[in-house]
C-alpha cells in the first residue's frame, strides 16, 4: 500500500471508531456492537479495509501487545478484599457457574461443529466471560431492580479477569500439548504457568514498590506502567513462549491487591487507553473475519448460540441461586442477560493467530464463531431485555430519583419533601450523626464519602436521575458534581453554594461546569437556607388550581417563599433555578421554603407541611 492509502485507512479507522463510540453513547448500547459491525462492513462486505496489507508483519505483534494491555486493565479491577462482599450468588456464578457454562459450551461446540476437544474447551473458556463494558450500558437501558443490577455488575467485573486467566491457561495447555508427548506437554505447561505467575507476581510487586515509595513523579507513572506491562509481557514470552498474557494478568491482580499502592490514576489511564485500543483493534479484527468459513458451518452455529442462551446461562443461574432470596422473576431476568464482550473478542483473535502458526486446522474458525456469539447475545439481549424486565415486573421506573450529597438538616428537609412527592432519595454523608438523624426520619442513606472507591462499587444509583449537592462544603459539592458528571447530565446537577463561595471572585471560585446549577428561585446559599430553617421557616407543598394559579401564589407569598421544586400532573419533578425559571400551571404541586410570616394559602390551594 502506498502512503496515501495507508493514511486514508488509518483515518478511516479512527473516524469509524469515534462514530461507533458516539453512536453507542447516544443509543446507550454496548460500543462493541457498532465497532464489530463497522469492521465487518469495511472488511468482508465492502473490501475497503485489509488489515494484513495495512500493517503487514506488524499486525500480529501489535495485536498481542494490545490484548496484553486489555487483560492487564481488566485484572486491575479484581480486589480480593471485596470477595466476601460481593454476595454468595456472585461467588457461585464466577466459580461453579463459570465451570458449568464452560462445560456446556465446550460439549455443544464439540458435538455440533465437530471441534476437537482442546479447541472446544478453549472456545468455551473464551465465551463464558461477560464483562462490565457490555453489562453496564445494558443495565442503563434495562434498569432492573437493584438486586439484579448489582449481581450482573459484580459478575461482569469479577468474571472478566478470571475468565481471561482460564482462557490463557487452556491455551497454554493446548500449545504445550502440541509440542510432544504427554510428559513433555505437562512439563511445558507447568513452565508456562510457573513463568507467568512468578514473573507477573514479581513485576507487580516491583512496580508497586516503586509507586508506594514515590520513586517516580506523578506525571511519569502512567508511562512507567505502560512500559512495565509491555516489559513483563515481552520478558515472559522470551523466557517461556506463550507465558506473557498470564504474566500481565497476574501482574495486574498483584497491583490491585497490594497494600499502600494507589492504582486509581493508572487504572483511569488504562481505561482510556483500553477504549482507544479496543476501538481500533475490534474494527481491524472484524475486518479480518472469514464470513465464508462461518457460513459454511451452516445452521449448527445458530443452534450453538441457542444452547449458550437457553441452556448454559439458565443452568448457571439455576444452580447458583439455589437457596437465595431471589424470586423466580429475578432469576428469569438473570438467566436472560449475559452478553459477551471485550475479553472474548480480543483474546480469541490473538489465540487464533497463534494456533494457526502452530498448524491448527480449525483455528481460523475461532474468531468468526466468537464474534457470532458476541453479536448474537448483544443484539438479542439489548432488544429484548427491557421489555422482558417490564413483563416480569422487575424493572425500575425512569431514573427520576435524587442522590443527595449531605445528610445535614437542610438535606434532610429537602429529602423528606421529595419523599412525600413520591420520589426516591438517597442521602450520603461521612458524618454518623447526620446519617443517624436521616435514618430516624426514614430516609435511605449511604454512610461514607460518595466519591470514595467503596462508593464506586456499593453506591446504588439505579433509579436516580438527579444530583443535589447540599453539603456545607463547597469543595465536596464540586467534587461530587465532577465525580458524577457522567451519571447525571449538567441540567440535573444542582447545589447550594457555601457562604464563602458566594463571596469569592471568579478567580477563586470553581467554574460553573464544576459547581452545578444553583438550587432555588430566587437562589439561596447553604448558610441562608440553614438560617431560615433555624428561624422557623418550613418546607411546604402547595397544589395550584385554576382559581389559585402561579401568579396568585407569588402575589400571596411574595419574597417569603423560595421555590425549590415542583411536580407536574404527570408525576415528573422539576427543580427550580434562577437560571431556568419554572412556569407552573394548574395541577402542579409546588415545594417551597416558606418563612413564618408568610400568609397561609390553605384557602386557595392544598398545602401540607413537609
Long-range contacts (C-beta under 8 A, 24 or more apart in sequence): 1-53, 1-54, 6-54, 9-49, 9-54, 10-54, 12-42, 12-48, 12-49, 13-49, 13-280, 13-283, 13-284, 14-280, 16-42, 16-283, 17-279, 17-280, 17-283, 18-279, 20-279, 20-283, 21-275, 21-279, 24-137, 28-137, 28-140, 28-141, 29-137, 29-138, 29-141, 29-378, 29-382, 30-133, 30-134, 30-137, 30-138, 30-339, 30-341, 30-378, 30-382, 31-133, 31-137, 31-278, 31-279, 32-133, 32-134, 32-278, 32-282, 32-341, 32-342, 32-345, 32-374, 32-378, 33-375, 33-378, 33-379, 33-382, 35-278, 35-279, 35-282, 35-283, 35-286, 36-282, 36-286, 36-345, 36-371, 36-374, 36-375, 37-286, 37-375, 38-283, 38-286, 39-282, 39-283, 39-284, 39-285, 39-286, 39-287, 39-289, 40-286, 40-287, 40-289, 40-291, 42-283, 42-287, 43-286, 43-287, 43-288, 43-289, 44-287, 44-289, 44-290, 44-291, 49-283, 49-284, 49-287, 50-287, 51-284, 51-285, 51-287, 51-288, 52-288, 55-284, 59-284, 60-353, 63-281, 63-284, 63-285, 63-349, 63-350, 63-353, 64-233, 64-244, 64-350, 65-230, 65-233, 66-277, 66-281, 66-346, 67-245, 67-281, 67-346, 67-347, 67-349, 67-350, 68-229, 68-230, 68-233, 68-244, 68-245, 68-248, 69-226, 69-229, 69-230, 69-248, 69-270, 69-273, 69-274, 69-277, 70-274, 70-277, 70-278, 70-281, 70-342, 70-343, 70-346, 71-161, 71-164, 71-168, 71-245, 71-248, 71-249, 71-252, 71-343, 71-346, 71-347, 72-229, 72-248, 72-249, 72-251, 72-252, 72-270, 73-252, 73-267, 73-270, 73-271, 73-273, 73-274, 74-131, 74-160, 74-161, 74-164, 74-249, 74-252, 74-342, 74-343, 75-161, 75-164, 75-165, 75-248, 75-249, 75-250, 75-251, 75-252, 75-253, 75-256, 76-252, 76-253, 76-255, 76-256, 76-263, 76-266, 76-267, 76-270, 77-132, 77-157, 77-160, 77-161, 77-256, 77-267, 78-157, 78-158, 78-160, 78-161, 78-162, 78-252, 78-253, 78-256, 78-257, 79-256, 79-257, 80-257, 81-257, 82-457, 85-457, 85-458, 86-154, 86-158, 87-150, 87-151, 87-154, 88-324, 89-151, 89-320, 89-321, 89-324, 89-326, 90-151, 90-154, 90-155, 90-158, 92-319, 92-320, 92-321, 93-151, 93-155, 93-159, 93-316, 93-317, 93-320, 94-155, 94-158, 94-159, 94-162, 96-319, 96-320, 97-316, 97-317, 97-319, 97-320, 98-128, 98-159, 98-162, 98-163, 98-166, 98-316, 100-312, 100-315, 100-316, 100-319, 101-128, 101-312, 101-313, 101-315, 101-316, 102-128, 102-166, 104-307, 104-308, 104-311, 104-312, 104-315, 105-304, 105-307, 105-308, 105-312, 108-303, 108-304, 108-307, 108-308, 108-311, 108-312, 109-304, 112-300, 112-303, 112-304, 112-307, 113-297, 113-300, 113-301, 113-304, 113-365, 113-369, 115-362, 115-365, 116-362, 118-170, 118-173, 118-174, 118-177, 119-174, 119-355, 119-360, 119-362, 119-363, 119-366, 121-170, 122-167, 122-170, 122-171, 122-174, 122-351, 122-366, 123-348, 123-366, 123-369, 123-370, 125-163, 125-166, 125-167, 125-170, 126-163, 126-167, 126-343, 126-344, 126-347, 126-348, 126-351, 126-366, 126-370, 127-308, 127-340, 127-344, 127-370, 127-373, 128-159, 128-163, 128-166, 129-159, 129-160, 129-163, 129-164, 129-167, 129-340, 129-341, 129-343, 129-344, 130-155, 130-156, 130-159, 130-160, 130-338, 130-339, 130-340, 130-341, 131-156, 131-159, 131-160, 131-340, 131-341, 131-342, 131-343, 131-344, 132-156, 132-157, 132-160, 133-278, 133-341, 133-342, 134-339, 134-340, 134-341, 134-342, 134-378, 135-337, 135-339, 135-341, 138-337, 138-339, 138-381, 138-382, 138-385, 139-462, 141-382, 141-385, 141-386, 142-337, 142-385, 142-386, 142-389, 142-395, 143-386, 143-389, 143-395, 143-396, 143-397, 143-398, 143-399, 143-462, 143-463, 144-333, 144-389, 144-394, 144-395, 144-396, 144-462, 145-330, 145-394, 145-395, 145-396, 145-462, 146-396, 146-460, 146-462, 146-463, 147-326, 147-330, 148-330, 148-333, 148-334, 148-394, 149-460, 149-462, 150-460, 151-334, 152-334, 152-337, 154-457, 160-342, 160-343, 161-249, 161-252, 161-253, 163-343, 164-245, 164-249, 164-343, 164-347, 165-246, 165-249, 165-250, 167-343, 167-347, 167-351, 168-196, 168-245, 168-246, 168-249, 168-347, 169-193, 169-246, 171-242, 171-245, 171-351, 171-354, 171-355, 172-196, 172-242, 172-243, 172-246, 174-355, 175-241, 175-242, 175-354, 175-355, 175-358, 176-242, 178-358, 178-359, 178-360, 191-240, 191-243, 192-240, 192-241, 192-242, 192-243, 192-246, 193-243, 193-246, 194-240, 195-236, 195-239, 195-240, 195-243, 195-247, 196-236, 196-240, 196-243, 196-244, 196-245, 196-246, 196-247, 196-249, 196-250, 197-246, 197-247, 197-250, 199-232, 199-235, 199-236, 199-239, 199-243, 199-247, 200-232, 200-236, 200-246, 200-247, 200-248, 200-249, 200-250, 200-251, 200-253, 200-254, 201-250, 201-251, 201-254, 203-228, 203-231, 203-232, 203-247, 203-251, 203-254, 204-250, 204-251, 204-252, 204-253, 204-254, 204-255, 204-258, 205-254, 205-258, 207-251, 207-255, 208-254, 208-255, 208-258, 208-261, 211-261, 211-262, 211-263, 212-258, 212-260, 212-261, 218-265, 221-265, 221-266, 222-265, 222-266, 222-269, 225-266, 225-269, 225-270, 226-273, 242-354, 245-347, 245-350, 264-453, 274-342, 278-342, 278-346, 281-346, 281-349, 282-345, 282-346, 285-345, 285-346, 285-349, 285-367, 285-371, 286-371, 288-349, 288-367, 289-367, 289-368, 289-371, 290-364, 290-365, 290-367, 290-368, 291-368, 293-364, 293-365, 293-368, 294-365, 294-368, 294-369, 294-372, 297-365, 297-369, 301-369, 301-372, 304-369, 304-373, 305-372, 305-373, 305-376, 305-377, 308-373, 308-377, 309-336, 309-376, 309-377, 309-380, 313-338, 329-392, 329-393, 329-394, 330-394, 332-388, 332-392, 333-385, 333-388, 333-389, 333-392, 333-394, 336-381, 336-384, 336-385, 336-388, 337-381, 337-385, 338-377, 338-381, 339-374, 339-377, 339-378, 339-381, 339-382, 340-370, 340-373, 340-374, 340-377, 340-378, 341-374, 341-378, 344-370, 344-373, 344-374, 345-370, 345-371, 345-374, 396-462, 396-463, 397-463, 398-465, 399-462, 399-463, 399-464, 399-465, 400-424, 400-463, 400-465, 400-466, 400-572, 400-573, 401-425, 401-426, 401-463, 401-464, 401-465, 401-466, 402-426, 402-464, 402-465, 402-466, 402-467, 402-468, 403-428, 403-450, 403-461, 403-464, 403-466, 403-467, 403-468, 403-484, 403-488, 404-428, 404-468, 404-470, 405-429, 405-450, 405-467, 405-468, 405-469, 405-470, 405-471, 405-476, 405-477, 405-480, 406-434, 406-469, 406-470, 406-471, 406-472, 406-476, 407-431, 407-434, 407-435, 407-437, 407-438, 407-443, 407-445, 408-434, 408-470, 408-471, 408-472, 408-530, 409-437, 409-530, 409-533, 410-470, 410-496, 410-526, 410-529, 410-530, 410-533, 411-438, 411-468, 411-470, 411-471, 412-437, 412-438, 412-441, 412-443, 413-533, 413-539, 413-610, 414-468, 414-470, 414-539, 414-564, 415-441, 415-443, 416-441, 416-443, 416-539, 416-610, 417-539, 417-541, 417-564, 417-565, 417-591, 417-610, 418-565, 418-573, 418-591, 419-443, 420-541, 420-608, 420-610, 421-541, 421-565, 421-567, 421-573, 421-589, 421-591, 422-567, 422-571, 423-573, 424-463, 424-464, 426-459, 426-460, 426-464, 428-455, 428-459, 429-471, 450-480, 450-483, 450-484, 451-479, 451-480, 451-483, 461-487, 464-488, 465-492, 466-492, 466-493, 466-494, 466-573, 466-575, 467-492, 467-493, 467-494, 467-516, 468-494, 468-495, 468-519, 468-575, 469-493, 469-494, 469-495, 469-496, 469-516, 470-495, 470-496, 470-519, 470-526, 471-526, 472-498, 472-526, 472-527, 472-530, 473-498, 474-498, 474-500, 474-501, 474-510, 474-515, 477-515, 477-516, 478-510, 478-514, 478-515, 481-514, 481-515, 481-516, 482-514, 490-516, 490-517, 491-517, 492-575, 493-517, 494-518, 494-519, 494-575, 494-577, 495-519, 496-520, 496-524, 496-525, 496-526, 496-529, 497-525, 497-526, 498-525, 498-526, 498-527, 499-525, 499-526, 499-527, 499-528, 501-525, 517-575, 517-577, 517-579, 517-580, 518-577, 518-578, 518-579, 519-564, 519-575, 519-576, 519-577, 520-562, 520-563, 520-564, 520-576, 520-577, 520-578, 520-593, 521-562, 521-563, 521-576, 521-577, 521-578, 521-581, 521-582, 522-559, 522-562, 522-578, 523-577, 523-578, 524-562, 524-593, 529-593, 532-562, 532-593, 532-595, 533-593, 535-595, 535-596, 536-595, 536-596, 537-593, 537-594, 537-595, 537-596, 538-593, 538-594, 538-596, 538-609, 538-610, 539-564, 539-591, 539-592, 539-593, 539-594, 539-609, 539-610, 540-591, 540-592, 540-594, 540-607, 540-608, 540-609, 540-610, 541-589, 541-590, 541-591, 541-607, 541-608, 541-610, 542-589, 542-590, 542-592, 542-601, 542-605, 542-606, 542-607, 543-587, 543-588, 543-589, 543-590, 543-605, 543-606, 543-607, 544-584, 544-585, 544-586, 544-587, 544-588, 544-589, 544-590, 544-605, 545-586, 545-587, 545-604, 545-605, 546-586, 547-604, 548-601, 548-604, 548-605, 549-585, 549-586, 550-583, 550-584, 550-585, 550-588, 552-604, 553-584, 553-590, 553-601, 553-604, 553-605, 556-598, 556-599, 556-601, 556-604, 557-592, 557-594, 557-598, 557-599, 557-601, 558-598, 560-594, 560-595, 560-597, 560-598, 561-592, 561-593, 561-594, 561-595, 561-598, 562-592, 562-593, 562-594, 563-590, 563-591, 563-592, 564-591, 564-592, 564-593, 565-590, 565-591, 566-590, 566-591, 567-591
